[in-house]
């Protein structure tokens, strides 16, 4: 038995080099693609379209007993500007903070529904006029390599003017102190970003803005005060392109 075992070991020793020579050679190692790194600073530009819902509340009955003088209208226009922020990534989780500065062109107006009498285009008109805005928000998202799906929420301030004017057929202003300028509120947004290169990031984002209700008191030609309130909400859809540092 011992001789048989020794003979078998010797045979394996002789055959091993030959068997190894017959095995296929290993090919070059295939490296897995590197995952996109979302951490770091970025700055970009964006542009798109904003549309809103404004309402005039004739709180003290200038055009009739409340709510006769209340009506809605829809300001809209271009929105665009600069955005910048910083991301922190841990695994698939990405969190960050982002600021915006740009133009929010919510423009629109509507005249109080017609009534019996002589009317001019400037008789009992509510209007919203857009302007510059700034926003600051926190972000959180989920990364799938070079794709990022995120949500954000924060605050916004805009140089938006909300007004109510009334001019008679000969151009006499019937109410004075007709507007309030400067609106603040909160925002929420959902978006998708894609890393086009290690430094270039494209995005598309839908945003919702709630500016609450601003009010002002106007004085009629007869010296009587009237209060007008201006609730305002808006949506926007924008595309952007950013450079990651």
Buried (B, 14 or more C-beta within 10 A) or exposed (E): EEEEEEEEEEEEEEEEEEEEEEEEEEEEEEEEEEEBEBEBEBEBBBBBBBBBBBBBBBBBEBBEEEEBBBBEBEBBBBBBBBBBBBBEBEEEEBBBBBBBEBBBBBBBBBBBEEEEEEBBEBBBBBBBBBBEBBBBBEBEBEBEEBEBEBBBEBEBBBBBBBBBBBBBEEEEBBBEEBBBBEBBBBBBBBBBBBBEEEEBBBBBBBBBBEBEEBEBEBBBEEEEEBBBBBBBBBBBEBEBEBBBE
